[in-house]
């Protein structure tokens, strides 16, 4: 199992404010993202991550997001095992997010 760094929701918020080019991926299901997403996040449901890897540059920094942090951790581990070197998991997922939401 690959070691995945966790990043706090507050640090994710700072990255968004600083426009630091981190790619945020929300792996929740459609009905979950309908309740709101982190601004600038791209929705790629967990089951579709394997099919999307060829479209994602490996050198990019990624932060994976889900409801509680478990599915996003699985996605981050999957990506890291396939050569993505800079993948983080948002600690606690959307349950810990108190920032702005986009719909």
C-alpha positions in Angstrom: 0.0 0.0 0.0 1.4 3.4 -1.0 1.8 6.1 1.6 -0.6 9.0 0.9 -0.1 12.4 2.5 -3.3 13.9 3.9 -4.1 17.6 3.6 -6.5 19.5 5.8 -9.6 21.1 4.3 -8.2 24.5 5.4 -5.0 23.9 3.4 -7.1 22.9 0.4 -9.0 26.2 0.7 -5.7 28.1 0.8 -4.6 26.3 -2.4 -7.8 27.4 -4.1 -7.4 31.0 -2.9 -3.7 31.0 -4.2 -4.6 29.4 -7.5 -1.6 27.2 -7.1 -2.5 24.8 -10.0 -3.4 21.8 -7.7 -5.9 19.6 -9.5 -8.8 18.7 -7.1 -10.7 15.5 -8.0 -14.1 14.7 -6.3 -14.7 10.9 -6.5 -18.2 10.9 -5.0 -21.3 9.7 -6.8 -23.5 12.0 -8.8 -26.2 12.3 -6.1 -23.5 13.3 -3.6 -21.9 16.0 -5.7 -25.4 17.4 -6.4 -25.3 18.5 -2.7 -22.2 20.7 -3.4 -18.6 20.4 -4.3 -15.4 22.1 -3.4 -14.8 25.0 -5.8 -12.6 24.1 -8.8 -12.9 20.4 -8.2 -13.4 18.1 -11.1 -16.0 15.3 -10.6 -14.7 11.9 -11.5 -16.6 9.1 -9.7 -14.4 6.5 -8.1 -15.4 3.8 -10.5 -14.3 5.9 -13.5 -10.8 6.8 -12.1 -9.0 3.9 -13.9 -10.5 5.0 -17.2 -9.4 8.6 -16.7 -5.8 8.1 -15.7 -4.5 8.4 -19.3 -6.1 11.9 -19.5 -4.3 13.1 -16.3 -0.6 14.3 -16.3 1.4 12.2 -13.9 3.6 15.2 -12.8 0.5 17.3 -11.7 -0.3 17.7 -8.0 -3.7 16.1 -7.1 -5.9 16.3 -4.1 -8.6 13.6 -3.9 -11.9 14.3 -2.2 -14.9 12.2 -1.1 -17.5 12.3 1.7 -15.4 11.1 4.6 -11.9 10.5 3.1 -12.0 6.7 2.6 -12.9 6.5 -1.1 -10.6 9.4 -1.9 -7.7 7.6 -0.1 -8.4 4.5 -2.2 -8.3 6.6 -5.3 -5.1 8.3 -4.2 -3.4 4.9 -3.5 -4.5 3.6 -6.8 -3.1 6.6 -8.6 0.2 6.5 -6.7 0.6 2.8 -7.5 0.3 3.8 -11.2 3.1 6.4 -11.1 1.3 9.5 -10.0 3.9 10.9 -7.5 2.1 13.9 -6.0 -1.3 12.7 -4.8 -2.8 13.8 -1.5 -6.1 13.0 0.2 -8.3 15.7 1.8 -8.5 14.7 5.4 -12.0 13.9 6.6 -13.5 14.6 3.2 -16.6 16.8 2.7 -17.7 16.0 6.3 -14.8 18.3 7.4 -15.2 20.9 4.6 -16.7 24.2 5.9 -15.7 26.4 2.9 -17.7 27.5 0.0 -19.7 25.0 -2.1 -20.4 25.1 -5.8 -23.4 23.4 -7.4 
